[in-house]
Amino acid sequence: MGIAARLRRDATQRTNIAFVLLALLGLLISSCEGTRSADLARGGDPGDPVARLVGTSPERLTQLLGEPNFSRNDGPAAMWRYDAADCFLDVFFYREASGLRVNHVEARPRAAAAGAVPAAATPNACYGRVAAARRPRPVG
């Protein structure tokens, strides 16, 4: 086999590898979009308050939980953080045709006092604690 034939074979192999890598990247990206679509489909589950937040506008979230303790905008995305006594609720918005909409919600435990075990920070439990802390207290 001559040098020219070997170079063509090597170039063909590199091209084939590049196509395989691009196909794998496409599959990875499409699986992420499928997860997002599944999250949006969950938005109507009445037994899951956090799932119902998916698709919510910033205005509606403000009606539900008030102003966030912290917010950050990064181009087409925004993150709002709500603080409870033992957890943080992070709400992620992404821009859609109708404006910003909740796409994902996460919860994180706050640091526990020395020697204490931090409370479990599931999104639904943290949402409940944030909502309870923000409800007006009865007068009297």
MARTOR-201341 format. One record per residue (C-alpha): residue number from 0; x, y, z. Coordinates in pm, whole numbers, plus 50000, padded with zeros to 5 digits. Each point is the difference from the previous one (the first is absolute). Layout:
BEGIN
<pt><num>NUM</num><east>X</east><north>Y</north><up>Z</up></pt>
...
***
This chain:
BEGIN
<pt><num>0</num><east>50000</east><north>50000</north><up>50000</up></pt>
<pt><num>1</num><east>50141</east><north>50338</north><up>49897</up></pt>
<pt><num>2</num><east>50031</east><north>50308</north><up>50215</up></pt>
<pt><num>3</num><east>49716</east><north>50178</north><up>49819</up></pt>
<pt><num>4</num><east>49762</east><north>49707</north><up>50056</up></pt>
<pt><num>5</num><east>50096</east><north>49982</north><up>50368</up></pt>
<pt><num>6</num><east>49939</east><north>50375</north><up>50043</up></pt>
<pt><num>7</num><east>49657</east><north>49969</north><up>49836</up></pt>
<pt><num>8</num><east>49912</east><north>49708</north><up>50228</up></pt>
<pt><num>9</num><east>50112</east><north>50196</north><up>50310</up></pt>
<pt><num>10</num><east>49797</east><north>50304</north><up>49890</up></pt>
<pt><num>11</num><east>49694</east><north>49781</north><up>49944</up></pt>
<pt><num>12</num><east>50039</east><north>49844</north><up>50346</up></pt>
<pt><num>13</num><east>50027</east><north>50347</north><up>50163</up></pt>
<pt><num>14</num><east>49690</east><north>50115</north><up>49812</up></pt>
<pt><num>15</num><east>49806</east><north>49690</north><up>50109</up></pt>
<pt><num>16</num><east>50105</east><north>50055</north><up>50363</up></pt>
<pt><num>17</num><east>49890</east><north>50364</north><up>49979</up></pt>
<pt><num>18</num><east>49657</east><north>49897</north><up>49866</up></pt>
<pt><num>19</num><east>49956</east><north>49743</north><up>50278</up></pt>
<pt><num>20</num><east>50091</east><north>50259</north><up>50264</up></pt>
<pt><num>21</num><east>49757</east><north>50252</north><up>49851</up></pt>
<pt><num>22</num><east>49724</east><north>49738</north><up>49997</up></pt>
<pt><num>23</num><east>50067</east><north>49916</north><up>50366</up></pt>
<pt><num>24</num><east>49996</east><north>50370</north><up>50089</up></pt>
<pt><num>25</num><east>49666</east><north>50036</north><up>49821</up></pt>
<pt><num>26</num><east>49856</east><north>49708</north><up>50196</up></pt>
<pt><num>27</num><east>50122</east><north>50150</north><up>50326</up></pt>
<pt><num>28</num><east>49846</east><north>50338</north><up>49923</up></pt>
<pt><num>29</num><east>49670</east><north>49848</north><up>49889</up></pt>
<pt><num>30</num><east>49978</east><north>49794</north><up>50320</up></pt>
<pt><num>31</num><east>50041</east><north>50320</north><up>50205</up></pt>
<pt><num>32</num><east>49715</east><north>50164</north><up>49809</up></pt>
<pt><num>33</num><east>49787</east><north>49692</north><up>50065</up></pt>
<pt><num>34</num><east>50059</east><north>50043</north><up>50373</up></pt>
<pt><num>35</num><east>49890</east><north>50364</north><up>49980</up></pt>
<pt><num>36</num><east>49688</east><north>49900</north><up>49808</up></pt>
<pt><num>37</num><east>49923</east><north>49737</north><up>50265</up></pt>
<pt><num>38</num><east>50038</east><north>50267</north><up>50270</up></pt>
<pt><num>39</num><east>49756</east><north>50224</north><up>49815</up></pt>
<pt><num>40</num><east>49755</east><north>49713</north><up>49960</up></pt>
<pt><num>41</num><east>50011</east><north>49946</north><up>50379</up></pt>
<pt><num>42</num><east>49889</east><north>50360</north><up>50057</up></pt>
<pt><num>43</num><east>49636</east><north>49906</north><up>50059</up></pt>
<pt><num>44</num><east>50053</east><north>49741</north><up>50276</up></pt>
<pt><num>45</num><east>49774</east><north>50121</north><up>50285</up></pt>
<pt><num>46</num><east>50185</east><north>49787</north><up>50258</up></pt>
<pt><num>47</num><east>50337</east><north>50159</north><up>49927</up></pt>
<pt><num>48</num><east>50009</east><north>50375</north><up>50072</up></pt>
<pt><num>49</num><east>50349</east><north>50045</north><up>49858</up></pt>
<pt><num>50</num><east>49905</east><north>49826</north><up>49674</up></pt>
<pt><num>51</num><east>49707</east><north>50242</north><up>49971</up></pt>
<pt><num>52</num><east>50250</east><north>50289</north><up>50001</up></pt>
<pt><num>53</num><east>50148</east><north>49885</north><up>49668</up></pt>
<pt><num>54</num><east>49879</east><north>50242</north><up>49733</up></pt>
<pt><num>55</num><east>49911</east><north>50271</north><up>50254</up></pt>
<pt><num>56</num><east>50078</east><north>50365</north><up>49919</up></pt>
<pt><num>57</num><east>50210</east><north>50218</north><up>50232</up></pt>
<pt><num>58</num><east>49690</east><north>50206</north><up>50077</up></pt>
<pt><num>59</num><east>49804</east><north>49694</north><up>50112</up></pt>
<pt><num>60</num><east>50290</east><north>49873</north><up>50210</up></pt>
<pt><num>61</num><east>50018</east><north>50340</north><up>50169</up></pt>
<pt><num>62</num><east>49628</east><north>49968</north><up>50082</up></pt>
<pt><num>63</num><east>50063</east><north>49655</north><up>50151</up></pt>
<pt><num>64</num><east>50323</east><north>50059</north><up>50192</up></pt>
<pt><num>65</num><east>50068</east><north>50373</north><up>49991</up></pt>
<pt><num>66</num><east>50326</east><north>50159</north><up>49895</up></pt>
<pt><num>67</num><east>50304</east><north>49769</north><up>50001</up></pt>
<pt><num>68</num><east>50279</east><north>50048</north><up>50253</up></pt>
<pt><num>69</num><east>50250</east><north>49994</north><up>49713</up></pt>
<pt><num>70</num><east>49969</east><north>50012</north><up>49623</up></pt>
<pt><num>71</num><east>50241</east><north>49977</north><up>49710</up></pt>
<pt><num>72</num><east>49950</east><north>50048</north><up>49625</up></pt>
<pt><num>73</num><east>50230</east><north>49836</north><up>49747</up></pt>
<pt><num>74</num><east>49887</east><north>50076</north><up>49646</up></pt>
<pt><num>75</num><east>49702</east><north>49775</north><up>49918</up></pt>
<pt><num>76</num><east>49990</east><north>49855</north><up>50352</up></pt>
<pt><num>77</num><east>49932</east><north>50122</north><up>50352</up></pt>
<pt><num>78</num><east>50033</east><north>49844</north><up>50344</up></pt>
<pt><num>79</num><east>49800</east><north>50101</north><up>50307</up></pt>
<pt><num>80</num><east>50088</east><north>49879</north><up>50348</up></pt>
<pt><num>81</num><east>49750</east><north>49983</north><up>50285</up></pt>
<pt><num>82</num><east>50130</east><north>49948</north><up>50352</up></pt>
<pt><num>83</num><east>49834</east><north>49793</north><up>50272</up></pt>
<pt><num>84</num><east>50141</east><north>49941</north><up>50348</up></pt>
<pt><num>85</num><east>50168</east><north>49674</north><up>49897</up></pt>
<pt><num>86</num><east>50012</east><north>49997</north><up>49618</up></pt>
<pt><num>87</num><east>50036</east><north>50201</north><up>49682</up></pt>
<pt><num>88</num><east>49754</east><north>49960</north><up>49713</up></pt>
<pt><num>89</num><east>50161</east><north>50078</north><up>49663</up></pt>
<pt><num>90</num><east>49759</east><north>50071</north><up>49714</up></pt>
<pt><num>91</num><east>50141</east><north>50009</north><up>49646</up></pt>
<pt><num>92</num><east>49826</east><north>50191</north><up>49721</up></pt>
<pt><num>93</num><east>50074</east><north>49972</north><up>49627</up></pt>
<pt><num>94</num><east>49875</east><north>50228</north><up>49728</up></pt>
<pt><num>95</num><east>49727</east><north>49857</north><up>49781</up></pt>
<pt><num>96</num><east>49783</east><north>50163</north><up>49732</up></pt>
<pt><num>97</num><east>49760</east><north>50126</north><up>50270</up></pt>
<pt><num>98</num><east>50281</east><north>50132</north><up>50224</up></pt>
<pt><num>99</num><east>50184</east><north>49858</north><up>50299</up></pt>
<pt><num>100</num><east>49853</east><north>49677</north><up>50136</up></pt>
<pt><num>101</num><east>50103</east><north>49769</north><up>50285</up></pt>
<pt><num>102</num><east>50193</east><north>49710</north><up>49855</up></pt>
<pt><num>103</num><east>50154</east><north>49835</north><up>50306</up></pt>
<pt><num>104</num><east>49987</east><north>50018</north><up>50381</up></pt>
<pt><num>105</num><east>50264</east><north>49876</north><up>50244</up></pt>
<pt><num>106</num><east>50040</east><north>50006</north><up>50378</up></pt>
<pt><num>107</num><east>50317</east><north>50016</north><up>50207</up></pt>
<pt><num>108</num><east>50040</east><north>49962</north><up>50375</up></pt>
<pt><num>109</num><east>50133</east><north>50295</north><up>50198</up></pt>
<pt><num>110</num><east>50303</east><north>49939</north><up>50216</up></pt>
<pt><num>111</num><east>49891</east><north>49840</north><up>50328</up></pt>
<pt><num>112</num><east>50113</east><north>50123</north><up>50338</up></pt>
<pt><num>113</num><east>50313</east><north>49835</north><up>50137</up></pt>
<pt><num>114</num><east>49928</east><north>49635</north><up>50073</up></pt>
<pt><num>115</num><east>49653</east><north>50009</north><up>49843</up></pt>
<pt><num>116</num><east>49899</east><north>49801</north><up>49696</up></pt>
<pt><num>117</num><east>49868</east><north>50221</north><up>49716</up></pt>
<pt><num>118</num><east>49633</east><north>49948</north><up>49919</up></pt>
<pt><num>119</num><east>49918</east><north>49809</north><up>49684</up></pt>
<pt><num>120</num><east>49951</east><north>50251</north><up>49723</up></pt>
<pt><num>121</num><east>49763</east><north>49848</north><up>49750</up></pt>
<pt><num>122</num><east>49850</east><north>50257</north><up>49762</up></pt>
<pt><num>123</num><east>49642</east><north>49939</north><up>50120</up></pt>
<pt><num>124</num><east>50091</east><north>50018</north><up>50369</up></pt>
<pt><num>125</num><east>50206</east><north>50317</north><up>49951</up></pt>
<pt><num>126</num><east>49724</east><north>50157</north><up>49788</up></pt>
<pt><num>127</num><east>49754</east><north>49930</north><up>50283</up></pt>
<pt><num>128</num><east>50230</east><north>50164</north><up>50257</up></pt>
<pt><num>129</num><east>50060</east><north>50305</north><up>49776</up></pt>
<pt><num>130</num><east>49627</east><north>50037</north><up>49932</up></pt>
<pt><num>131</num><east>49911</east><north>49961</north><up>50370</up></pt>
<pt><num>132</num><east>50258</east><north>50261</north><up>50102</up></pt>
<pt><num>133</num><east>49864</east><north>50249</north><up>49746</up></pt>
<pt><num>134</num><east>49631</east><north>49968</north><up>50089</up></pt>
<pt><num>135</num><east>49866</east><north>50295</north><up>50194</up></pt>
<pt><num>136</num><east>49960</east><north>49929</north><up>50369</up></pt>
<pt><num>137</num><east>49652</east><north>50050</north><up>50147</up></pt>
<pt><num>138</num><east>49968</east><north>50315</north><up>50207</up></pt>
<pt><num>139</num><east>49883</east><north>49963</north><up>50360</up></pt>
***
